[in-house]
Amino acid sequence: MSEVMDYKSRVSDPASRKFETFSYLPAMTKDQIKKQVEFLVKKGWNPAIEHTEPTHLQDSYWYMWKLPMFGETDVARILSEAEACHKANPDNHVRLIGYNNFNQSQGASMVIFRGKTV
């Protein structure tokens, strides 16, 4: 059995903090982000975009970028809003959420743009 790698993520070290599954991987490319948006749309989930400062990463409150895009299926429009949020808040983490209407929960949540860590 192989050793499980310990990711030394510590609250005291902002640069080491991990905040969701994809944060253990290299940052997603534009094409990979597009594929995630396509997945949300294919599942019928409502996309929403949120952002927060890296120093508040561990808080449960993130700022909502506009309102959730209920019923939006245009992948380009969703990507455009995510990029607009990132451009308006370049130092913040930006995450994409897919709300599942049937289960009344988040079907997916991932940081697609990483903010600057201190």
Biopython code that builds the backbone (N, CA, C, O; Angstrom):
import numpy as np
from Bio.PDB.StructureBuilder import StructureBuilder

atoms = [
    (1, "MET", "N", (0.855, -1.174, 0.000)),
    (1, "MET", "CA", (0.000, 0.000, 0.000)),
    (1, "MET", "C", (0.902, 1.240, 0.000)),
    (1, "MET", "O", (1.877, 1.300, 0.750)),
    (2, "SER", "N", (0.583, 2.203, -0.822)),
    (2, "SER", "CA", (1.416, 3.407, -0.909)),
    (2, "SER", "C", (1.105, 4.377, 0.218)),
    (2, "SER", "O", (0.017, 4.367, 0.794)),
    (3, "GLU", "N", (2.082, 5.210, 0.514)),
    (3, "GLU", "CA", (1.915, 6.236, 1.541)),
    (3, "GLU", "C", (0.970, 7.315, 1.055)),
    (3, "GLU", "O", (1.014, 7.703, -0.112)),
    (4, "VAL", "N", (0.128, 7.796, 1.929)),
    (4, "VAL", "CA", (-0.754, 8.914, 1.628)),
    (4, "VAL", "C", (0.012, 10.187, 1.935)),
    (4, "VAL", "O", (0.578, 10.336, 3.018)),
    (5, "MET", "N", (0.026, 11.103, 0.977)),
    (5, "MET", "CA", (0.788, 12.333, 1.134)),
    (5, "MET", "C", (0.087, 13.295, 2.086)),
    (5, "MET", "O", (-1.121, 13.510, 1.988)),
    (6, "ASP", "N", (0.854, 13.871, 3.004)),
    (6, "ASP", "CA", (0.324, 14.856, 3.940)),
    (6, "ASP", "C", (0.490, 16.243, 3.334)),
    (6, "ASP", "O", (1.615, 16.691, 3.112)),
    (7, "TYR", "N", (-0.613, 16.922, 3.065)),
    (7, "TYR", "CA", (-0.553, 18.295, 2.595)),
    (7, "TYR", "C", (-0.502, 19.182, 3.822)),
    (7, "TYR", "O", (-1.459, 19.237, 4.595)),
    (8, "LYS", "N", (0.581, 19.859, 4.000)),
    (8, "LYS", "CA", (0.784, 20.683, 5.194)),
    (8, "LYS", "C", (0.018, 21.988, 5.083)),
    (8, "LYS", "O", (0.612, 23.060, 4.963)),
    (9, "SER", "N", (-1.282, 21.894, 5.123)),
    (9, "SER", "CA", (-2.169, 23.050, 5.065)),
    (9, "SER", "C", (-2.413, 23.540, 6.488)),
    (9, "SER", "O", (-2.918, 22.798, 7.331)),
    (10, "ARG", "N", (-2.054, 24.780, 6.746)),
    (10, "ARG", "CA", (-2.179, 25.336, 8.079)),
    (10, "ARG", "C", (-2.890, 26.685, 8.042)),
    (10, "ARG", "O", (-2.646, 27.492, 7.145)),
    (11, "VAL", "N", (-3.754, 26.929, 8.997)),
    (11, "VAL", "CA", (-4.455, 28.206, 9.096)),
    (11, "VAL", "C", (-3.450, 29.343, 9.259)),
    (11, "VAL", "O", (-3.658, 30.438, 8.737)),
    (12, "SER", "N", (-2.365, 29.086, 9.979)),
    (12, "SER", "CA", (-1.358, 30.121, 10.240)),
    (12, "SER", "C", (-0.523, 30.473, 9.005)),
    (12, "SER", "O", (0.177, 31.485, 9.004)),
    (13, "ASP", "N", (-0.591, 29.654, 7.959)),
    (13, "ASP", "CA", (0.169, 29.895, 6.738)),
    (13, "ASP", "C", (-0.796, 30.050, 5.561)),
    (13, "ASP", "O", (-1.187, 29.052, 4.954)),
    (14, "PRO", "N", (-1.189, 31.296, 5.226)),
    (14, "PRO", "CA", (-2.174, 31.513, 4.159)),
    (14, "PRO", "C", (-1.806, 30.870, 2.830)),
    (14, "PRO", "O", (-2.694, 30.428, 2.100)),
    (15, "ALA", "N", (-0.535, 30.807, 2.501)),
    (15, "ALA", "CA", (-0.124, 30.230, 1.220)),
    (15, "ALA", "C", (-0.349, 28.718, 1.164)),
    (15, "ALA", "O", (-0.410, 28.151, 0.073)),
    (16, "SER", "N", (-0.472, 28.057, 2.311)),
    (16, "SER", "CA", (-0.624, 26.602, 2.330)),
    (16, "SER", "C", (-2.078, 26.139, 2.400)),
    (16, "SER", "O", (-2.361, 24.951, 2.241)),
    (17, "ARG", "N", (-2.980, 27.052, 2.632)),
    (17, "ARG", "CA", (-4.377, 26.668, 2.875)),
    (17, "ARG", "C", (-5.030, 26.000, 1.667)),
    (17, "ARG", "O", (-4.878, 26.444, 0.529)),
    (18, "LYS", "N", (-5.739, 24.953, 1.938)),
    (18, "LYS", "CA", (-6.513, 24.236, 0.926)),
    (18, "LYS", "C", (-7.977, 24.457, 1.239)),
    (18, "LYS", "O", (-8.379, 24.449, 2.403)),
    (19, "PHE", "N", (-8.781, 24.657, 0.195)),
    (19, "PHE", "CA", (-10.163, 25.028, 0.452)),
    (19, "PHE", "C", (-11.186, 24.180, -0.256)),
    (19, "PHE", "O", (-12.380, 24.365, -0.022)),
    (20, "GLU", "N", (-10.799, 23.288, -1.083)),
    (20, "GLU", "CA", (-11.712, 22.359, -1.713)),
    (20, "GLU", "C", (-10.902, 21.370, -2.532)),
    (20, "GLU", "O", (-9.693, 21.547, -2.684)),
    (21, "THR", "N", (-11.530, 20.347, -3.055)),
    (21, "THR", "CA", (-10.820, 19.256, -3.717)),
    (21, "THR", "C", (-9.868, 19.733, -4.800)),
    (21, "THR", "O", (-8.716, 19.299, -4.836)),
    (22, "PHE", "N", (-10.324, 20.624, -5.692)),
    (22, "PHE", "CA", (-9.477, 21.050, -6.798)),
    (22, "PHE", "C", (-8.284, 21.881, -6.345)),
    (22, "PHE", "O", (-7.339, 22.048, -7.116)),
    (23, "SER", "N", (-8.289, 22.406, -5.130)),
    (23, "SER", "CA", (-7.170, 23.238, -4.676)),
    (23, "SER", "C", (-5.904, 22.419, -4.449)),
    (23, "SER", "O", (-4.824, 22.990, -4.296)),
    (24, "TYR", "N", (-6.012, 21.105, -4.423)),
    (24, "TYR", "CA", (-4.835, 20.254, -4.281)),
    (24, "TYR", "C", (-4.182, 19.991, -5.642)),
    (24, "TYR", "O", (-3.110, 19.391, -5.722)),
    (25, "LEU", "N", (-4.832, 20.439, -6.685)),
    (25, "LEU", "CA", (-4.334, 20.269, -8.049)),
    (25, "LEU", "C", (-3.821, 21.602, -8.570)),
    (25, "LEU", "O", (-4.094, 22.643, -7.972)),
    (26, "PRO", "N", (-3.086, 21.588, -9.669)),
    (26, "PRO", "CA", (-2.697, 22.868, -10.274)),
    (26, "PRO", "C", (-3.953, 23.659, -10.663)),
    (26, "PRO", "O", (-5.021, 23.085, -10.875)),
    (27, "ALA", "N", (-3.806, 24.980, -10.750)),
    (27, "ALA", "CA", (-4.944, 25.820, -11.142)),
    (27, "ALA", "C", (-5.514, 25.342, -12.478)),
    (27, "ALA", "O", (-4.771, 24.925, -13.367)),
    (28, "MET", "N", (-6.834, 25.407, -12.607)),
    (28, "MET", "CA", (-7.480, 24.963, -13.835)),
    (28, "MET", "C", (-7.185, 25.917, -14.985)),
    (28, "MET", "O", (-7.074, 27.128, -14.793)),
    (29, "THR", "N", (-7.060, 25.356, -16.176)),
    (29, "THR", "CA", (-6.905, 26.162, -17.384)),
    (29, "THR", "C", (-8.283, 26.675, -17.799)),
    (29, "THR", "O", (-9.302, 26.224, -17.274)),
    (30, "LYS", "N", (-8.311, 27.614, -18.738)),
    (30, "LYS", "CA", (-9.594, 28.130, -19.233)),
    (30, "LYS", "C", (-10.448, 27.007, -19.814)),
    (30, "LYS", "O", (-11.665, 26.989, -19.629)),
    (31, "ASP", "N", (-9.812, 26.076, -20.513)),
    (31, "ASP", "CA", (-10.551, 24.954, -21.097)),
    (31, "ASP", "C", (-11.132, 24.050, -20.017)),
    (31, "ASP", "O", (-12.256, 23.567, -20.154)),
    (32, "GLN", "N", (-10.386, 23.818, -18.953)),
    (32, "GLN", "CA", (-10.885, 22.987, -17.856)),
    (32, "GLN", "C", (-12.035, 23.675, -17.128)),
    (32, "GLN", "O", (-12.998, 23.019, -16.730)),
    (33, "ILE", "N", (-11.941, 24.987, -16.950)),
    (33, "ILE", "CA", (-13.043, 25.735, -16.327)),
    (33, "ILE", "C", (-14.277, 25.638, -17.203)),
    (33, "ILE", "O", (-15.382, 25.424, -16.706)),
    (34, "LYS", "N", (-14.091, 25.794, -18.507)),
    (34, "LYS", "CA", (-15.219, 25.695, -19.451)),
    (34, "LYS", "C", (-15.891, 24.324, -19.346)),
    (34, "LYS", "O", (-17.118, 24.230, -19.374)),
    (35, "LYS", "N", (-15.100, 23.277, -19.228)),
    (35, "LYS", "CA", (-15.665, 21.929, -19.098)),
    (35, "LYS", "C", (-16.475, 21.783, -17.811)),
    (35, "LYS", "O", (-17.495, 21.094, -17.797)),
    (36, "GLN", "N", (-16.035, 22.420, -16.741)),
    (36, "GLN", "CA", (-16.794, 22.379, -15.492)),
    (36, "GLN", "C", (-18.128, 23.114, -15.643)),
    (36, "GLN", "O", (-19.157, 22.654, -15.148)),
    (37, "VAL", "N", (-18.100, 24.254, -16.329)),
    (37, "VAL", "CA", (-19.343, 24.994, -16.574)),
    (37, "VAL", "C", (-20.277, 24.167, -17.441)),
    (37, "VAL", "O", (-21.476, 24.100, -17.170)),
    (38, "GLU", "N", (-19.746, 23.541, -18.475)),
    (38, "GLU", "CA", (-20.560, 22.670, -19.335)),
    (38, "GLU", "C", (-21.191, 21.540, -18.531)),
    (38, "GLU", "O", (-22.343, 21.177, -18.771)),
    (39, "PHE", "N", (-20.449, 20.982, -17.581)),
    (39, "PHE", "CA", (-20.966, 19.921, -16.721)),
    (39, "PHE", "C", (-22.152, 20.427, -15.899)),
    (39, "PHE", "O", (-23.180, 19.755, -15.811)),
    (40, "LEU", "N", (-22.009, 21.619, -15.292)),
    (40, "LEU", "CA", (-23.103, 22.188, -14.486)),
    (40, "LEU", "C", (-24.348, 22.384, -15.334)),
    (40, "LEU", "O", (-25.455, 22.036, -14.923)),
    (41, "VAL", "N", (-24.155, 22.946, -16.523)),
    (41, "VAL", "CA", (-25.284, 23.200, -17.422)),
    (41, "VAL", "C", (-25.938, 21.882, -17.837)),
    (41, "VAL", "O", (-27.164, 21.773, -17.855)),
    (42, "LYS", "N", (-25.123, 20.888, -18.168)),
    (42, "LYS", "CA", (-25.635, 19.576, -18.575)),
    (42, "LYS", "C", (-26.473, 18.931, -17.469)),
    (42, "LYS", "O", (-27.472, 18.266, -17.744)),
    (43, "LYS", "N", (-26.057, 19.135, -16.216)),
    (43, "LYS", "CA", (-26.801, 18.584, -15.078)),
    (43, "LYS", "C", (-28.077, 19.365, -14.779)),
    (43, "LYS", "O", (-28.919, 18.905, -14.008)),
    (44, "GLY", "N", (-28.226, 20.559, -15.394)),
    (44, "GLY", "CA", (-29.407, 21.380, -15.139)),
    (44, "GLY", "C", (-29.293, 22.207, -13.872)),
    (44, "GLY", "O", (-30.294, 22.715, -13.366)),
    (45, "TRP", "N", (-28.069, 22.347, -13.351)),
    (45, "TRP", "CA", (-27.868, 23.109, -12.130)),
    (45, "TRP", "C", (-27.764, 24.596, -12.429)),
    (45, "TRP", "O", (-27.284, 24.987, -13.492)),
    (46, "ASN", "N", (-28.210, 25.416, -11.501)),
    (46, "ASN", "CA", (-28.146, 26.869, -11.659)),
    (46, "ASN", "C", (-26.778, 27.372, -11.209)),
    (46, "ASN", "O", (-26.384, 27.158, -10.063)),
    (47, "PRO", "N", (-26.054, 28.039, -12.106)),
    (47, "PRO", "CA", (-24.735, 28.535, -11.733)),
    (47, "PRO", "C", (-24.814, 29.811, -10.899)),
    (47, "PRO", "O", (-25.730, 30.619, -11.051)),
    (48, "ALA", "N", (-23.845, 29.969, -10.028)),
    (48, "ALA", "CA", (-23.683, 31.191, -9.240)),
    (48, "ALA", "C", (-22.184, 31.403, -9.052)),
    (48, "ALA", "O", (-21.396, 30.458, -9.079)),
    (49, "ILE", "N", (-21.813, 32.657, -8.862)),
    (49, "ILE", "CA", (-20.408, 33.006, -8.690)),
    (49, "ILE", "C", (-20.257, 33.767, -7.381)),
    (49, "ILE", "O", (-21.037, 34.671, -7.081)),
    (50, "GLU", "N", (-19.251, 33.393, -6.611)),
    (50, "GLU", "CA", (-18.957, 34.058, -5.344)),
    (50, "GLU", "C", (-17.464, 34.357, -5.287)),
    (50, "GLU", "O", (-16.669, 33.770, -6.021)),
    (51, "HIS", "N", (-17.096, 35.286, -4.395)),
    (51, "HIS", "CA", (-15.686, 35.610, -4.225)),
    (51, "HIS", "C", (-15.423, 36.022, -2.778)),
    (51, "HIS", "O", (-16.334, 36.425, -2.056)),
    (52, "THR", "N", (-14.155, 35.912, -2.369)),
    (52, "THR", "CA", (-13.738, 36.338, -1.038)),
    (52, "THR", "C", (-12.246, 36.611, -1.035)),
    (52, "THR", "O", (-11.509, 36.137, -1.899)),
    (53, "GLU", "N", (-11.817, 37.379, -0.052)),
    (53, "GLU", "CA", (-10.399, 37.649, 0.117)),
    (53, "GLU", "C", (-9.714, 36.390, 0.639)),
    (53, "GLU", "O", (-10.308, 35.644, 1.419)),
    (54, "PRO", "N", (-8.470, 36.142, 0.220)),
    (54, "PRO", "CA", (-7.755, 34.960, 0.711)),
    (54, "PRO", "C", (-7.658, 34.906, 2.232)),
    (54, "PRO", "O", (-7.645, 33.817, 2.806)),
    (55, "THR", "N", (-7.591, 36.059, 2.894)),
    (55, "THR", "CA", (-7.499, 36.061, 4.361)),
    (55, "THR", "C", (-8.785, 35.582, 5.020)),
    (55, "THR", "O", (-8.758, 35.167, 6.179)),
    (56, "HIS", "N", (-9.914, 35.630, 4.308)),
    (56, "HIS", "CA", (-11.199, 35.181, 4.844)),
    (56, "HIS", "C", (-11.637, 33.832, 4.277)),
    (56, "HIS", "O", (-12.802, 33.447, 4.367)),
    (57, "LEU", "N", (-10.692, 33.144, 3.705)),
    (57, "LEU", "CA", (-10.979, 31.869, 3.054)),
    (57, "LEU", "C", (-11.692, 30.869, 3.957)),
    (57, "LEU", "O", (-12.579, 30.147, 3.501)),
    (58, "GLN", "N", (-11.318, 30.821, 5.220)),
    (58, "GLN", "CA", (-11.890, 29.832, 6.130)),
    (58, "GLN", "C", (-13.270, 30.231, 6.645)),
    (58, "GLN", "O", (-13.952, 29.423, 7.275)),
    (59, "ASP", "N", (-13.689, 31.473, 6.382)),
    (59, "ASP", "CA", (-15.013, 31.916, 6.811)),
    (59, "ASP", "C", (-16.085, 31.258, 5.945)),
    (59, "ASP", "O", (-15.818, 30.873, 4.806)),
    (60, "SER", "N", (-17.260, 31.133, 6.469)),
    (60, "SER", "CA", (-18.336, 30.521, 5.696)),
    (60, "SER", "C", (-19.040, 31.536, 4.793)),
    (60, "SER", "O", (-19.856, 31.159, 3.952)),
    (61, "TYR", "N", (-18.726, 32.821, 4.967)),
    (61, "TYR", "CA", (-19.379, 33.846, 4.163)),
    (61, "TYR", "C", (-18.511, 34.243, 2.983)),
    (61, "TYR", "O", (-17.370, 34.671, 3.160)),
    (62, "TRP", "N", (-19.045, 34.102, 1.792)),
    (62, "TRP", "CA", (-18.407, 34.582, 0.572)),
    (62, "TRP", "C", (-19.355, 35.616, -0.030)),
    (62, "TRP", "O", (-20.568, 35.528, 0.158)),
    (63, "TYR", "N", (-18.818, 36.576, -0.740)),
    (63, "TYR", "CA", (-19.639, 37.597, -1.392)),
    (63, "TYR", "C", (-20.240, 37.032, -2.673)),
    (63, "TYR", "O", (-19.542, 36.411, -3.475)),
    (64, "MET", "N", (-21.527, 37.250, -2.857)),
    (64, "MET", "CA", (-22.160, 36.794, -4.084)),
    (64, "MET", "C", (-21.913, 37.811, -5.186)),
    (64, "MET", "O", (-22.080, 39.013, -4.979)),
    (65, "TRP", "N", (-21.519, 37.332, -6.345)),
    (65, "TRP", "CA", (-21.356, 38.175, -7.520)),
    (65, "TRP", "C", (-22.703, 38.189, -8.238)),
    (65, "TRP", "O", (-23.094, 37.209, -8.871)),
    (66, "LYS", "N", (-23.390, 39.292, -8.131)),
    (66, "LYS", "CA", (-24.738, 39.431, -8.697)),
    (66, "LYS", "C", (-25.644, 38.346, -8.102)),
    (66, "LYS", "O", (-25.375, 37.849, -7.008)),
    (67, "LEU", "N", (-26.693, 37.986, -8.800)),
    (67, "LEU", "CA", (-27.605, 36.932, -8.341)),
    (67, "LEU", "C", (-27.252, 35.617, -9.018)),
    (67, "LEU", "O", (-26.592, 35.623, -10.057)),
    (68, "PRO", "N", (-27.673, 34.495, -8.457)),
    (68, "PRO", "CA", (-27.468, 33.234, -9.177)),
    (68, "PRO", "C", (-28.119, 33.326, -10.555)),
    (68, "PRO", "O", (-29.122, 34.016, -10.737)),
    (69, "MET", "N", (-27.544, 32.635, -11.499)),
    (69, "MET", "CA", (-28.025, 32.694, -12.889)),
    (69, "MET", "C", (-29.048, 31.589, -13.130)),
    (69, "MET", "O", (-28.784, 30.612, -13.830)),
    (70, "PHE", "N", (-30.223, 31.771, -12.528)),
    (70, "PHE", "CA", (-31.268, 30.762, -12.611)),
    (70, "PHE", "C", (-31.643, 30.473, -14.064)),
    (70, "PHE", "O", (-32.007, 31.378, -14.814)),
    (71, "GLY", "N", (-31.548, 29.208, -14.445)),
    (71, "GLY", "CA", (-31.945, 28.778, -15.779)),
    (71, "GLY", "C", (-30.955, 29.114, -16.878)),
    (71, "GLY", "O", (-31.232, 28.843, -18.046)),
    (72, "GLU", "N", (-29.819, 29.691, -16.548)),
    (72, "GLU", "CA", (-28.840, 30.064, -17.579)),
    (72, "GLU", "C", (-28.171, 28.821, -18.151)),
    (72, "GLU", "O", (-27.650, 27.990, -17.407)),
    (73, "THR", "N", (-28.187, 28.697, -19.472)),
    (73, "THR", "CA", (-27.557, 27.557, -20.134)),
    (73, "THR", "C", (-26.461, 27.975, -21.111)),
    (73, "THR", "O", (-25.822, 27.121, -21.724)),
    (74, "ASP", "N", (-26.241, 29.275, -21.260)),
    (74, "ASP", "CA", (-25.215, 29.770, -22.168)),
    (74, "ASP", "C", (-23.861, 29.734, -21.456)),
    (74, "ASP", "O", (-23.585, 30.557, -20.583)),
    (75, "VAL", "N", (-23.036, 28.781, -21.836)),
    (75, "VAL", "CA", (-21.735, 28.581, -21.193)),
    (75, "VAL", "C", (-20.876, 29.834, -21.316)),
    (75, "VAL", "O", (-20.206, 30.219, -20.358)),
    (76, "ALA", "N", (-20.889, 30.470, -22.480)),
    (76, "ALA", "CA", (-20.085, 31.677, -22.694)),
    (76, "ALA", "C", (-20.512, 32.804, -21.753)),
    (76, "ALA", "O", (-19.671, 33.548, -21.248)),
    (77, "ARG", "N", (-21.788, 32.922, -21.524)),
    (77, "ARG", "CA", (-22.281, 33.981, -20.622)),
    (77, "ARG", "C", (-21.852, 33.704, -19.174)),
    (77, "ARG", "O", (-21.468, 34.624, -18.452)),
    (78, "ILE", "N", (-21.918, 32.463, -18.763)),
    (78, "ILE", "CA", (-21.498, 32.096, -17.407)),
    (78, "ILE", "C", (-20.005, 32.373, -17.237)),
    (78, "ILE", "O", (-19.586, 32.943, -16.230)),
    (79, "LEU", "N", (-19.208, 31.968, -18.224)),
    (79, "LEU", "CA", (-17.771, 32.218, -18.176)),
    (79, "LEU", "C", (-17.469, 33.708, -18.165)),
    (79, "LEU", "O", (-16.555, 34.159, -17.475)),
    (80, "SER", "N", (-18.236, 34.465, -18.928)),
    (80, "SER", "CA", (-18.048, 35.916, -18.982)),
    (80, "SER", "C", (-18.287, 36.553, -17.613)),
    (80, "SER", "O", (-17.541, 37.442, -17.201)),
    (81, "GLU", "N", (-19.320, 36.103, -16.915)),
    (81, "GLU", "CA", (-19.600, 36.627, -15.568)),
    (81, "GLU", "C", (-18.504, 36.241, -14.581)),
    (81, "GLU", "O", (-18.118, 37.047, -13.735)),
    (82, "ALA", "N", (-18.002, 35.009, -14.685)),
    (82, "ALA", "CA", (-16.919, 34.576, -13.799)),
    (82, "ALA", "C", (-15.667, 35.416, -14.040)),
    (82, "ALA", "O", (-14.993, 35.824, -13.095)),
    (83, "GLU", "N", (-15.366, 35.665, -15.295)),
    (83, "GLU", "CA", (-14.193, 36.479, -15.623)),
    (83, "GLU", "C", (-14.391, 37.931, -15.198)),
    (83, "GLU", "O", (-13.436, 38.582, -14.772)),
    (84, "ALA", "N", (-15.614, 38.449, -15.307)),
    (84, "ALA", "CA", (-15.905, 39.817, -14.862)),
    (84, "ALA", "C", (-15.717, 39.940, -13.354)),
    (84, "ALA", "O", (-15.193, 40.943, -12.870)),
    (85, "CYS", "N", (-16.141, 38.926, -12.617)),
    (85, "CYS", "CA", (-15.945, 38.919, -11.165)),
    (85, "CYS", "C", (-14.458, 38.898, -10.835)),
    (85, "CYS", "O", (-13.998, 39.624, -9.954)),
    (86, "HIS", "N", (-13.719, 38.070, -11.542)),
    (86, "HIS", "CA", (-12.270, 37.980, -11.312)),
    (86, "HIS", "C", (-11.573, 39.295, -11.652)),
    (86, "HIS", "O", (-10.670, 39.728, -10.936)),
    (87, "LYS", "N", (-11.990, 39.917, -12.732)),
    (87, "LYS", "CA", (-11.398, 41.196, -13.142)),
    (87, "LYS", "C", (-11.712, 42.299, -12.126)),
    (87, "LYS", "O", (-10.855, 43.133, -11.835)),
    (88, "ALA", "N", (-12.923, 42.305, -11.592)),
    (88, "ALA", "CA", (-13.333, 43.310, -10.606)),
    (88, "ALA", "C", (-12.703, 43.058, -9.237)),
    (88, "ALA", "O", (-12.560, 43.983, -8.437)),
    (89, "ASN", "N", (-12.328, 41.812, -8.971)),
    (89, "ASN", "CA", (-11.750, 41.422, -7.669)),
    (89, "ASN", "C", (-10.508, 40.568, -7.900)),
    (89, "ASN", "O", (-10.493, 39.393, -7.533)),
    (90, "PRO", "N", (-9.464, 41.140, -8.504)),
    (90, "PRO", "CA", (-8.310, 40.334, -8.929)),
    (90, "PRO", "C", (-7.534, 39.650, -7.808)),
    (90, "PRO", "O", (-6.842, 38.662, -8.055)),
    (91, "ASP", "N", (-7.635, 40.154, -6.595)),
    (91, "ASP", "CA", (-6.897, 39.548, -5.481)),
    (91, "ASP", "C", (-7.719, 38.506, -4.730)),
    (91, "ASP", "O", (-7.210, 37.850, -3.821)),
    (92, "ASN", "N", (-8.984, 38.351, -5.106)),
    (92, "ASN", "CA", (-9.882, 37.430, -4.397)),
    (92, "ASN", "C", (-9.927, 36.053, -5.051)),
    (92, "ASN", "O", (-9.631, 35.891, -6.235)),
    (93, "HIS", "N", (-10.306, 35.069, -4.240)),
    (93, "HIS", "CA", (-10.652, 33.757, -4.777)),
    (93, "HIS", "C", (-12.047, 33.886, -5.381)),
    (93, "HIS", "O", (-12.914, 34.547, -4.810)),
    (94, "VAL", "N", (-12.262, 33.259, -6.525)),
    (94, "VAL", "CA", (-13.573, 33.264, -7.176)),
    (94, "VAL", "C", (-14.005, 31.814, -7.332)),
    (94, "VAL", "O", (-13.260, 30.983, -7.851)),
    (95, "ARG", "N", (-15.217, 31.523, -6.876)),
    (95, "ARG", "CA", (-15.688, 30.151, -7.014)),
    (95, "ARG", "C", (-16.978, 30.085, -7.815)),
    (95, "ARG", "O", (-17.784, 31.015, -7.829)),
    (96, "LEU", "N", (-17.138, 28.962, -8.473)),
    (96, "LEU", "CA", (-18.321, 28.658, -9.261)),
    (96, "LEU", "C", (-19.128, 27.624, -8.495)),
    (96, "LEU", "O", (-18.588, 26.625, -8.019)),
    (97, "ILE", "N", (-20.411, 27.871, -8.381)),
    (97, "ILE", "CA", (-21.307, 26.955, -7.668)),
    (97, "ILE", "C", (-22.397, 26.502, -8.627)),
    (97, "ILE", "O", (-22.870, 27.281, -9.455)),
    (98, "GLY", "N", (-22.786, 25.263, -8.514)),
    (98, "GLY", "CA", (-23.924, 24.735, -9.255)),
    (98, "GLY", "C", (-24.994, 24.322, -8.263)),
    (98, "GLY", "O", (-24.823, 23.356, -7.519)),
    (99, "TYR", "N", (-26.104, 25.058, -8.252)),
    (99, "TYR", "CA", (-27.198, 24.735, -7.325)),
    (99, "TYR", "C", (-28.110, 23.698, -7.951)),
    (99, "TYR", "O", (-28.594, 23.867, -9.070)),
    (100, "ASN", "N", (-28.338, 22.619, -7.210)),
    (100, "ASN", "CA", (-29.192, 21.533, -7.642)),
    (100, "ASN", "C", (-30.603, 21.803, -7.108)),
    (100, "ASN", "O", (-30.851, 21.684, -5.908)),
    (101, "ASN", "N", (-31.517, 22.165, -8.001)),
    (101, "ASN", "CA", (-32.890, 22.483, -7.594)),
    (101, "ASN", "C", (-33.608, 21.280, -6.984)),
    (101, "ASN", "O", (-34.386, 21.428, -6.042)),
    (102, "PHE", "N", (-33.349, 20.109, -7.517)),
    (102, "PHE", "CA", (-34.060, 18.920, -7.067)),
    (102, "PHE", "C", (-33.709, 18.591, -5.616)),
    (102, "PHE", "O", (-34.597, 18.334, -4.804)),
    (103, "ASN", "N", (-32.426, 18.600, -5.294)),
    (103, "ASN", "CA", (-31.979, 18.272, -3.933)),
    (103, "ASN", "C", (-31.935, 19.476, -3.010)),
    (103, "ASN", "O", (-31.719, 19.333, -1.807)),
    (104, "GLN", "N", (-32.141, 20.673, -3.573)),
    (104, "GLN", "CA", (-32.069, 21.913, -2.791)),
    (104, "GLN", "C", (-30.721, 22.032, -2.084)),
    (104, "GLN", "O", (-30.645, 22.309, -0.888)),
    (105, "SER", "N", (-29.656, 21.812, -2.866)),
    (105, "SER", "CA", (-28.312, 21.862, -2.303)),
    (105, "SER", "C", (-27.322, 22.268, -3.390)),
    (105, "SER", "O", (-27.687, 22.426, -4.555)),
    (106, "GLN", "N", (-26.082, 22.432, -2.994)),
    (106, "GLN", "CA", (-25.029, 22.690, -3.969)),
    (106, "GLN", "C", (-24.621, 21.362, -4.587)),
    (106, "GLN", "O", (-24.204, 20.440, -3.885)),
    (107, "GLY", "N", (-24.742, 21.275, -5.883)),
    (107, "GLY", "CA", (-24.299, 20.068, -6.579)),
    (107, "GLY", "C", (-22.803, 20.082, -6.797)),
    (107, "GLY", "O", (-22.159, 19.034, -6.854)),
    (108, "ALA", "N", (-22.251, 21.293, -6.922)),
    (108, "ALA", "CA", (-20.814, 21.456, -7.122)),
    (108, "ALA", "C", (-20.391, 22.821, -6.617)),
    (108, "ALA", "O", (-21.172, 23.772, -6.632)),
    (109, "SER", "N", (-19.167, 22.908, -6.176)),
    (109, "SER", "CA", (-18.587, 24.170, -5.745)),
    (109, "SER", "C", (-17.091, 24.061, -5.930)),
    (109, "SER", "O", (-16.458, 23.161, -5.377)),
    (110, "MET", "N", (-16.515, 24.973, -6.705)),
    (110, "MET", "CA", (-15.079, 24.907, -6.965)),
    (110, "MET", "C", (-14.505, 26.289, -7.170)),
    (110, "MET", "O", (-15.139, 27.148, -7.783)),
    (111, "VAL", "N", (-13.307, 26.509, -6.659)),
    (111, "VAL", "CA", (-12.611, 27.765, -6.881)),
    (111, "VAL", "C", (-12.009, 27.698, -8.285)),
    (111, "VAL", "O", (-11.232, 26.797, -8.602)),
    (112, "ILE", "N", (-12.386, 28.674, -9.120)),
    (112, "ILE", "CA", (-11.896, 28.666, -10.494)),
    (112, "ILE", "C", (-10.817, 29.716, -10.741)),
    (112, "ILE", "O", (-10.064, 29.618, -11.710)),
    (113, "PHE", "N", (-10.741, 30.714, -9.875)),
    (113, "PHE", "CA", (-9.657, 31.695, -9.915)),
    (113, "PHE", "C", (-9.133, 31.855, -8.500)),
    (113, "PHE", "O", (-9.900, 32.105, -7.570)),
    (114, "ARG", "N", (-7.846, 31.712, -8.342)),
    (114, "ARG", "CA", (-7.246, 31.819, -7.015)),
    (114, "ARG", "C", (-6.719, 33.230, -6.785)),
    (114, "ARG", "O", (-6.082, 33.822, -7.656)),
    (115, "GLY", "N", (-6.995, 33.746, -5.613)),
    (115, "GLY", "CA", (-6.506, 35.075, -5.247)),
    (115, "GLY", "C", (-5.050, 35.023, -4.833)),
    (115, "GLY", "O", (-4.441, 33.959, -4.726)),
    (116, "LYS", "N", (-4.525, 36.193, -4.607)),
    (116, "LYS", "CA", (-3.124, 36.295, -4.181)),
    (116, "LYS", "C", (-3.021, 35.998, -2.692)),
    (116, "LYS", "O", (-3.773, 36.550, -1.888)),
    (117, "THR", "N", (-2.102, 35.138, -2.334)),
    (117, "THR", "CA", (-1.868, 34.850, -0.915)),
    (117, "THR", "C", (-0.695, 35.680, -0.439)),
    (117, "THR", "O", (0.206, 36.016, -1.208)),
    (118, "VAL", "N", (-0.721, 36.002, 0.835)),
    (118, "VAL", "CA", (0.335, 36.829, 1.416)),
    (118, "VAL", "C", (1.543, 36.026, 1.790)),
    (118, "VAL", "O", (2.521, 36.579, 2.292)),
]
sb = StructureBuilder()
sb.init_structure("model")
sb.init_model(0)
sb.init_chain("A")
sb.init_seg("    ")
for serial, (resi, resn, name, xyz) in enumerate(atoms, 1):
    if name == "N":
        sb.init_residue(resn, " ", resi, " ")
    sb.init_atom(name, np.array(xyz, "f"), 0.0, 1.0, " ", f" {name:<3s}", serial, name[0])
structure = sb.get_structure()
